[in-house]
Amino acid sequence: MILFLPTEQHNYSKPISESIYCMKILAIEKNLKQVDWNKLQPVLKDEALRVYELYQCCFIREVYFNEHKNAILIMECDNKEHALEILSTLPLVESGLIAFEVMELNPYTGYRRLISENF
């Protein structure tokens, strides 16, 4: 199955397949400005729509809020730069209100210590 990112508002139209991207990315949102979020309901709705679009395109796999109400995203992308490119299409990032710290998540290799080489 091939999906395309919506292109009406964003010029990011790279076709994707669920099996193409194998790098897991952790993205942690940080506020760049003090904002009264209650006054930004229209842009928050646009943000939620864009997150949903990226979820449907399999870039965002999981989304949470932490105890400080910052967004925590688990993504699947080519690499950190690809994740930042995708995150730059979020309305709150475009407006300079938030940014993301991104880090690659690599598989845990500690189980190797438990398995003998002869197994």
Secondary structure, DSSP 8 states (H G I E B T S, - for coil): -EE----SS-S----EETTT--EEEEEEEEESS---GGGGHHHHHHHHHHHHHHHHTTSEEEEEE-TTS-EEEEEEESSHHHHHHHHTTSHHHHTTSEEEEEEEE----GGGGTS-TT-
